[in-house]
Amino acid sequence: MIQVSVLSLNLRFGLADDGPNGWGHRKRGVARLFKEHATDFIATQEANDFQAEFLADQLRADYRYIGRRDPAPSFWQNNILFYRKSIACRKDIHLFLSDTPKVPSRSYGSRFPRQATLGLFELHRHPLICIDTHFDFDTPAHMGAVEVLREHLSAFSKQIPVILMGDFNATPQSPCYRRLVGENSDGHAGLGFKETFTPPYPGTFHRFTGRPVAGYIDWILYRGPLRLKTCRVLDGAVDGVYVSDHYPVKALFEWPEGTPS
């Protein structure tokens, strides 16, 4: 039985004027959190280049990463996906969640040029797809983003397990969630993902207060032969400081060896 562990965190972009919650006060706590949990994959969102560089340096003994746009504007927010060095990355794809996914762009009414980092990995001679993404705020942008993901996943065998992580700026009541995990009212089939958590869903956005002020918007979804073993929201502070205005979410999966792929 293969085990695969993942953690996802919206870092809160480092250029924000957050006073005592600014990146300089949080960065060592973030690195400590990642090292202590030592998951196979770490998905981060809203990573400015200097945040990505700091974390890559802190994690360099054990991790590589994909998902950084280079060169990029100074304000750019990446979806950096770290993976353990024992895991081979066979392909990585940087997507813009727009109608021109290979060109820096935004579509579907999105306020920002949202992205996804897709990696095809190999663990113990088995392929696995991990996706790290960050959706925009409104339903048309959500649905357009789902369609971009659907189109690019269609290029891979449906037998390959997929883990989809990120900040979706939407709750399980949203149309995009139903498209990802179920069937929409318009009859479109879902993408076949399963949910890691069960109702009542935990709140994951807390604005550095430790008290959730929005619903469950940071998801870990999965499909294929993976079996969920555990999942949790990491809602504590690290050395008295919250590592982000979002809580990290973590999941552990089991994967029967010999599963067709």
Secondary structure, DSSP 8 states (H G I E B T S, - for coil): -EEEEEEEEE---TTS--GGGSHHHHHHHHHHHHHHH--SEEEEESB-HHHHHHHHHHHTTTEEEE---SS--TT--B--EEEETTSEEEEEEEEESSSSTTSS---TT-SS--EEEEEEEEETTEEEEEEEEE--SSHHHHHHHHHHHHHHHTTS-TTS-EEEEEE-S--TTSHHHHHHHSB-TT--B----EESS-SS----B-TTTTS--S-S-EEEEEESS-EEEEEEE--S-BTTB-S-SB--EEEEEEE-TT---
